[in-house]
């Protein structure tokens, strides 16, 4: 479904990604892992069109999208839930969610998609008239994912969906991500710092270190990898 090859990305003179590579197959959940500053968000932002790469190739469903603007990629079927949710704090839950269906592909079926969202995300119906800034962090994350689903994507990308959340909410969002794959047919690409949590949820993992792809493989294999332990635990793994 998605392939990234030889991706170089720079912010001025600072290069953040060096020949990064990864892939997502149809129906897969894939985790992007790596230490702080490894380039995980830069990779995701470049896929969605928020950043233009210096070099490399991004292909989605057979179409090259590297350098395409974000409003083009969302129309192609990629929805991106940004880090820290980025809801409009003084809009209601429903208004925030409906904004996800702004693209021409999703807009004609907005009512149909909203009905499905309210079934998948009960909070959207229960809190529909509540201002977004009055929600808890976990509730805001649910609304942000619901807004992404409203775009009717084929690939849903979520930047740190579990950041700062209580264990019970983390478990609930993990179940939701699996439902989006199993019941709705979405592929999911997400960023996470907690290696064990991410790899137990994902089918595969892609690990970045210093802007380079170090490992890409099945979750079960990466959980047992000495190289993964070195990257995340350093001397403690020796």
Secondary structure, DSSP 8 states (H G I E B T S, - for coil): -EEEEEEEEEETTEEEEEEEEEEE-TT-EEEEE-STTSSHHHHHHHHHTSS--SEEEEEETTEE-TT--HHHHHHHTEEEE-TT----TTSBHHHHHHGGG-SHHHHTTHHHHHHHHHHH-HHHHHTTTSBGGGS-HHHHHHHHHHHHHTT--SEEEEE-TTTT--HHHHHHHHHHHHHHHHTT--EEEEE-S-HHHHHHH-SEEEEEETTEEEEEEEHHHHHT-HHHHHHHHGGGG-
